[in-house]
Amino acid sequence: MPGRAERAEASPSPSPQTQSSSVEAQEEVNHSDPIAPIVAALAAMLVGAAVGRHLTEKIGQPGVLGELLAGVLIGNVFYFLGSDFVTILRDGPVADEILDKVLHQDMTWLQAARETLPGSAFASAHSEGERIVRILSGPHALSIVNTVHAIDAFSRLGVIILLFLVGLQSSVREMTKVGISAFLVAVVGVVTPFALGHLSSWWLAPQALPRVHMFVGATLCATSVGITARVLKDLGSLQSREAQIILGAAVVDDVLGLIILAIVGGIVASGRFDFHTTWVISAKATLFVVSIVALGSLIAPAIIKWLADLRVKGGKLLLPFVFLFIMSWLANLIGLAPIVGAFLAGLVLEEGYFDAFRGNERTLQDLIQPLEALIVPVFFVLMGAQVKLELFLDPAVVGMAAVLTVAAVAGKQVCGLVVSPKLNRMTVSAGMIPRGEVGLIFASVGRGLGVVDDALFSAVVIMVMVTTLITPPYLKLTLFWGKRAVQPA
């Protein structure tokens, strides 16, 4: 509505009580069931994800790339068509911050928006900032914000399930089989990209705070186990020694990456970098990982067998999810990201533990697969929808994306140097390249903490897309160029 923002600026600053009453009054405007817009948005996102996955898999690329591209298309097309919901969806954390200032800091909508958004957001009369102010001060604001929150919560649940499945793809026993080679590959594959990412960020933005450079380095650390495994399976090399090293190293470097995420996230939250903070967070993360892996592997089989004797209906699916949610909650309770607990829950559980469940011969991963197909794509579509294509008109954003992509690829190429020369080192290096969902998780966490801005977030998503896209053909080339064919382990 033209002029609303100007009236909001000119009017006296209302009290928090008045603002609260205004927001509550908006709720009465819409008498429809609040679940209706949520299920409509989910339907659109799932259809977009399915179409995107189908098209990219049809041309031999990972389906996750199609889900990201579907999100980019949905977010930008509907934004430029004037969708109020998509406008807030692209700026969920920003909208929350504006609402908080209006309700608790005695500000008008425009004042709160100008303090929250960059100056470029108000560059024109129909700019993004003006649109956000109009929507949040409008009669349907509460419905839109609630729907965005629901979609965000749905995507966060998808991330937890995704990391649980990543953990299920391996086990403590399998990790010990790959030995020291996988561990060295993982360590090098974390340290080198972190250093290159930190240096790249410092070179691109020397005026930024040190915590920004640290977070950029953290986003380049982890390897996507799911994407790597899928590519190797498609190439018929999943049982090779090189593949076992890649997958084992990817699991270890996911753990290391998540610990780094916890450390950097804690440093960002505390506002300072000091040895005590780093030591406490590292000790917490290490203790949590070691205790869950050690105790879980010993206790889980006995507990599962005892619960199986109770013959709970659907217990083979119910019990792992109870364990998953408890581990995610415990991780959050001690200050770690819930995805740390989700990953460890999957790592600890093994299919053999569930042999006591009679009458259901389907594997645990088979049981979870339909739920994954329903929930996990929402995360990728949402990440894609929050990529603002208009930012790509800025040469600085494009340059940032190019630098981060080069650093991401180069950082993983060093991994192959630490394995035996009798193995195909190029294949090991190539298999560690894709960042996939883990890089997006890091970027989304940084965005929520206010460390990653829109430009950097978009650059990271481009990096994830490129590393995901180049891995399949690069792996094929390394297998072809290798001095010897990949031998089964």
C-alpha positions in Angstrom: 0.0 0.0 0.0 1.7 3.2 -1.1 2.5 5.7 1.7 2.2 3.2 4.5 5.9 3.3 5.4 5.9 7.1 5.3 2.9 7.3 7.7 4.6 4.8 10.0 7.7 7.1 10.1 5.7 10.2 10.6 3.4 8.8 13.4 4.5 9.0 17.0 6.4 6.0 18.2 3.9 3.6 19.7 4.5 1.8 22.9 5.3 -1.9 23.0 1.8 -2.5 24.4 0.2 -0.7 21.5 2.4 -2.5 18.9 1.5 -5.9 20.6 -2.2 -5.0 20.4 -1.8 -4.1 16.8 -0.1 -7.4 15.9 -2.8 -9.3 17.9 -5.5 -7.4 16.0 -4.0 -8.5 12.7 -4.6 -12.1 13.7 -8.4 -11.5 13.7 -8.3 -10.4 10.1 -7.7 -13.9 8.7 -10.3 -16.5 10.0 -9.0 -19.4 7.9 -7.2 -22.3 9.3 -3.5 -21.3 9.9 -2.3 -24.6 8.5 -3.7 -23.8 5.1 -1.0 -21.4 3.9 1.7 -23.7 5.4 0.6 -26.8 3.5 0.2 -24.7 0.3 3.7 -23.5 0.6 5.0 -27.0 1.3 3.2 -28.4 -1.7 4.7 -25.8 -4.0 8.2 -26.4 -2.6 8.0 -30.2 -2.9 6.7 -30.0 -6.5 9.5 -27.7 -7.4 12.0 -30.0 -5.7 10.6 -33.0 -7.5 10.8 -31.4 -10.9 14.2 -30.0 -10.3 15.5 -33.3 -9.1 14.1 -35.1 -12.1 15.5 -32.7 -14.6 19.0 -32.7 -13.1 19.1 -36.5 -12.7 18.0 -36.9 -16.2 21.2 -35.2 -17.4 23.3 -37.2 -15.0 23.7 -34.7 -12.2 22.9 -35.0 -8.5 19.3 -34.4 -7.6 20.3 -32.0 -4.8 21.4 -29.5 -7.5 18.0 -29.5 -9.0 16.3 -28.9 -5.6 18.6 -25.9 -5.1 17.9 -24.5 -8.6 14.2 -25.0 -8.1 14.4 -22.9 -4.9 16.4 -20.2 -6.7 13.7 -20.1 -9.4 10.8 -20.1 -7.0 12.3 -17.5 -4.7 13.3 -15.0 -7.4 10.4 -15.4 -9.8 7.7 -15.0 -7.1 9.7 -12.2 -5.5 9.7 -10.2 -8.7 6.0 -11.0 -9.2 5.4 -9.2 -5.9 4.6 -12.2 -3.6 4.5 -10.9 0.0 5.1 -14.4 1.4 8.3 -15.0 -0.7 9.6 -11.5 0.2 9.5 -12.4 3.9 10.7 -16.0 3.2 13.8 -14.6 1.6 14.4 -12.5 4.7 13.1 -14.5 7.6 15.7 -13.6 10.2 15.6 -10.0 9.2 11.8 -9.9 9.6 12.1 -11.4 13.0 14.6 -8.8 14.1 12.4 -6.0 12.8 9.4 -7.4 14.7 11.5 -7.7 17.9 12.6 -4.0 17.7 9.0 -2.8 17.0 7.5 -4.8 19.9 10.3 -4.4 22.5 12.3 -1.2 21.6 9.5 1.3 21.0 10.3 1.8 17.3 8.1 2.4 14.2 8.3 -0.2 11.4 10.4 2.0 9.2 12.8 2.9 12.0 13.3 -0.7 12.9 13.7 -1.7 9.2 16.3 1.1 8.6 18.3 -0.1 11.6 18.2 -3.8 10.5 18.5 -3.7 6.7 21.5 -2.2 4.7 21.1 1.2 3.2 20.9 -0.3 -0.3 17.6 -1.9 0.7 16.0 1.5 0.6 17.6 2.7 -2.7 14.3 3.3 -4.4 10.6 3.9 -3.7 9.8 0.2 -4.5 12.9 -1.2 -2.9 13.1 -4.4 -0.8 13.1 -2.4 2.4 9.9 -0.6 1.6 8.2 -3.8 0.6 9.2 -5.5 3.9 7.9 -2.5 5.9 4.6 -2.6 4.0 4.1 -6.3 4.5 5.0 -6.3 8.2 2.8 -3.4 9.0 -0.1 -4.8 6.9 -3.1 -6.8 8.0 -1.7 -10.2 7.0 1.7 -9.9 8.6 1.1 -12.4 11.4 -0.2 -15.0 9.1 2.8 -14.6 6.7 5.4 -14.6 9.5 3.9 -17.6 11.1 3.9 -19.5 7.8 7.6 -18.6 7.3 8.4 -19.8 10.8 6.6 -23.1 10.1 8.5 -23.6 6.8 11.8 -22.8 8.6 11.1 -25.3 11.3 10.1 -27.9 8.7 13.4 -27.4 7.0 15.4 -27.6 10.2 13.7 -30.9 11.0 14.8 -32.0 7.5 18.4 -31.1 8.3 18.3 -33.2 11.4 16.9 -36.2 9.5 19.4 -35.6 6.7 22.4 -35.7 9.1 20.9 -38.8 10.8 20.9 -40.6 7.4 24.4 -39.4 6.7 25.5 -41.0 10.0 23.6 -44.2 9.1 25.6 -44.6 5.9 28.6 -45.4 8.0 29.3 -46.9 11.4 32.0 -46.9 14.1 33.2 -50.3 12.8 33.4 -49.1 9.2 35.3 -46.0 10.3 38.0 -48.1 12.0 38.5 -50.2 8.8 39.7 -47.3 6.7 42.5 -46.7 9.2 45.0 -43.9 9.4 44.7 -43.0 5.7 41.1 -41.9 6.0 41.9 -39.9 9.2 44.8 -38.1 7.5 42.7 -37.3 4.5 40.0 -36.0 6.7 42.4 -33.8 8.8 44.1 -32.3 5.7 40.7 -31.9 4.0 39.5 -29.7 6.9 42.6 -27.8 7.8 43.6 -26.7 4.3 40.2 -25.5 3.1 39.7 -23.7 6.4 43.0 -21.9 5.9 42.3 -21.1 2.3 38.8 -19.9 3.1 40.1 -17.7 5.9 42.7 -16.1 3.7 40.3 -15.7 0.8 37.8 -13.8 3.1 40.6 -11.7 4.5 41.7 -10.8 1.0 38.2 -10.0 -0.2 37.1 -8.1 2.8 40.1 -7.0 5.0 37.9 -4.6 7.0 35.6 -7.4 8.2 35.8 -8.8 11.7 38.0 -11.9 12.3 34.9 -14.0 13.2 33.6 -13.4 9.6 36.9 -14.8 8.1 36.7 -17.8 10.5 33.1 -18.6 9.5 34.0 -18.4 5.8 36.8 -20.9 6.4 34.4 -23.2 8.3 31.9 -23.3 5.4 34.6 -24.8 3.2 35.6 -27.6 5.5 33.1 -30.5 5.3 32.5 -33.0 2.5 29.0 -34.2 1.6 28.9 -37.9 2.3 25.6 -38.4 0.5 26.6 -36.8 -2.7 30.0 -38.5 -2.7 28.4 -41.9 -2.1 25.8 -41.4 -4.7 28.4 -40.4 -7.4 30.7 -43.4 -6.6 27.7 -45.8 -6.7 26.7 -44.5 -10.1 30.2 -45.0 -11.3 30.3 -48.6 -10.0 33.3 -47.8 -7.7 31.6 -47.9 -4.3 33.5 -51.0 -3.2 37.0 -49.8 -4.2 39.7 -49.1 -1.6 39.7 -45.5 -2.8 36.0 -45.2 -2.3 36.3 -46.6 1.3 38.9 -44.1 2.1 36.8 -41.3 0.6 33.7 -42.2 2.5 35.5 -42.9 5.8 37.4 -39.6 5.5 34.1 -37.8 4.6 32.5 -39.1 7.8 35.5 -38.1 9.9 35.7 -34.7 8.3 32.0 -34.2 8.9 32.6 -34.7 12.6 35.6 -32.4 12.5 33.7 -29.8 10.5 30.8 -30.0 13.0 33.2 -29.4 15.9 34.6 -26.4 14.0 31.1 -25.2 13.5 30.4 -25.5 17.2 33.7 -23.7 18.1 33.2 -20.8 15.6 29.5 -20.5 16.5 30.4 -20.2 20.1 33.1 -17.6 19.4 30.6 -15.6 17.3 28.0 -15.8 20.1 30.5 -14.7 22.8 31.7 -11.8 20.6 35.4 -12.5 21.2 38.1 -15.0 20.5 39.9 -16.3 23.5 41.7 -19.5 24.5 39.3 -20.3 27.3 36.2 -20.1 25.1 37.9 -22.2 22.4 39.1 -24.8 24.9 35.7 -25.2 26.6 33.8 -25.6 23.3 36.4 -28.0 22.0 36.3 -30.0 25.2 32.5 -30.1 25.1 32.3 -31.2 21.5 35.1 -33.8 21.9 33.6 -35.2 25.1 30.1 -35.3 23.6 31.3 -37.1 20.5 33.6 -39.6 22.3 31.0 -40.4 25.0 28.1 -40.9 22.5 30.2 -43.1 20.2 31.7 -45.1 23.0 28.8 -45.5 25.3 26.2 -45.6 22.6 27.9 -48.5 20.8 27.9 -50.4 24.1 24.4 -49.5 25.5 22.3 -49.1 22.3 22.1 -52.8 21.4 20.9 -53.9 24.8 18.3 -51.1 25.1 17.0 -51.8 21.6 16.7 -55.5 22.3 14.8 -54.8 25.6 12.4 -52.4 23.8 11.9 -54.8 21.0 10.6 -57.4 23.5 7.9 -54.9 24.4 6.6 -55.3 20.9 5.7 -51.6 20.4 3.9 -51.1 17.1 6.2 -49.5 14.6 9.0 -49.7 17.1 11.7 -50.3 14.4 11.1 -46.8 13.1 9.8 -45.1 16.3 12.8 -46.0 18.6 15.6 -44.7 16.3 13.7 -41.4 15.9 13.3 -41.1 19.7 17.0 -41.7 20.0 17.7 -39.2 17.2 15.6 -36.4 18.8 17.1 -37.0 22.3 20.6 -36.8 20.9 19.8 -33.6 19.0 18.3 -32.1 22.1 21.3 -33.1 24.2 23.7 -31.6 21.7 21.7 -28.3 21.9 21.6 -28.5 25.7 25.4 -28.4 25.9 25.7 -25.6 23.4 26.3 -27.6 20.2 24.2 -27.6 17.1 21.4 -30.2 17.1 22.8 -31.6 13.8 25.9 -32.8 15.8 23.7 -35.1 17.9 21.7 -36.2 14.8 24.9 -37.2 13.0 26.2 -39.1 16.0 22.8 -40.9 16.5 23.1 -42.3 13.0 26.7 -43.2 13.4 26.0 -45.2 16.6 23.0 -47.1 15.3 23.7 -50.2 13.2 21.2 -52.3 11.2 22.1 -55.4 13.2 20.9 -53.9 16.4 17.3 -54.2 15.1 17.3 -57.9 14.3 15.2 -58.4 17.4 12.3 -56.7 15.6 10.4 -59.6 13.9 7.9 -59.1 11.2 9.6 -56.2 9.5 12.5 -57.2 7.3 12.9 -53.7 5.7 16.1 -52.0 6.7 16.1 -48.8 8.8 17.2 -46.7 5.9 14.4 -48.1 3.8 11.9 -47.2 6.4 13.3 -43.6 6.7 13.5 -43.1 2.9 9.9 -41.9 2.4 10.2 -39.4 5.2 13.5 -38.2 3.8 11.8 -37.6 0.4 9.0 -35.7 2.1 11.0 -33.4 4.4 14.6 -33.0 3.4 14.0 -31.4 0.0 12.3 -28.5 1.8 15.7 -27.5 3.2 17.4 -27.3 -0.1 14.5 -25.4 -1.8 14.5 -22.9 1.1 18.2 -22.4 0.8 17.9 -21.8 -2.9 14.9 -19.5 -2.4 17.0 -17.3 -0.1 19.6 -16.7 -2.9 19.0 -13.2 -4.2 19.8 -13.2 -7.9 19.8 -9.4 -8.0 22.9 -9.5 -5.9 24.7 -11.2 -8.8 24.6 -7.9 -10.7 27.2 -6.8 -8.3 30.7 -7.8 -9.6 31.9 -8.1 -6.0 29.4 -11.0 -5.3 30.5 -12.8 -8.5 34.1 -12.3 -7.6 33.6 -13.6 -4.1 31.8 -16.7 -5.4 34.6 -17.4 -7.8 37.3 -17.0 -5.2 35.5 -19.2 -2.7 34.9 -21.9 -5.3 38.6 -22.0 -6.2 39.6 -22.2 -2.6 37.0 -24.9 -1.9 38.3 -27.1 -4.8 42.0 -26.4 -4.2 41.7 -27.1 -0.5 40.5 -30.7 -1.1 43.0 -31.5 -3.8 45.7 -31.7 -1.2 43.9 -34.7 0.4 45.2 -37.2 -2.1 48.8 -36.4 -1.3 48.6 -38.2 2.1 47.4 -41.6 0.8 49.6 -44.3 -0.6 51.0 -43.7 -4.1 49.8 -47.2 -5.0 46.2 -45.8 -4.8 44.6 -43.4 -7.2 45.3 -40.2 -5.4 43.3 -38.1 -7.9 40.2 -40.1 -7.3 40.5 -39.5 -3.5 40.9 -35.8 -4.0 38.0 -35.6 -6.4 35.7 -37.5 -4.1 36.3 -35.0 -1.3 35.2 -31.9 -3.4 31.4 -31.7 -3.0 30.2 -29.6 -0.1 26.5 -30.3 -0.7 24.1 -30.0 2.3 26.9 -29.5 4.9 28.1 -26.3 3.3 24.6 -25.0 3.1 24.0 -25.9 6.8 27.1 -23.9 7.7 26.0 -21.0 5.7 22.5 -21.0 7.1 23.9 -21.1 10.7 26.2 -18.2 9.9 23.3 -16.3 8.4 21.2 -16.9 11.5 24.1 -15.6 13.7 24.4 -12.5 11.6 27.9 -13.3 10.4 27.0 -14.2 6.8 25.3 -11.5 4.9 23.2 -11.8 1.8 26.1 -11.5 -0.6 28.3 -14.0 1.2 25.4 -16.4 1.6 24.7 -16.3 -2.2 28.4 -16.8 -2.9 28.5 -19.8 -0.7 25.5 -21.3 -2.4 27.1 -20.8 -5.8 30.2 -22.6 -4.4 28.1 -25.5 -3.2 26.4 -25.8 -6.6 29.7 -25.7 -8.5 31.4 -28.2 -6.3 28.4 -30.5 -6.6 28.2 -30.1 -10.3 31.9 -30.7 -11.2 32.3 -33.8 -9.0 30.7 -36.5 -11.3 32.6 -35.6 -14.4 35.8 -35.0 -12.5 35.6 -38.4 -10.8 35.1 -40.0 -14.2 38.2 -38.3 -15.5 40.4 -39.2 -12.5 39.4 -42.9 -12.8 40.3 -42.7 -16.5 43.5 -40.9 -16.0 44.6 -42.9 -13.0 47.8 -44.9 -13.4 45.8 -48.0 -12.5 42.2 -49.0 -12.4 40.5 -48.8 -9.0 40.8 -52.2 -7.3 38.1 -53.7 -5.1 39.1 -53.7 -1.4 
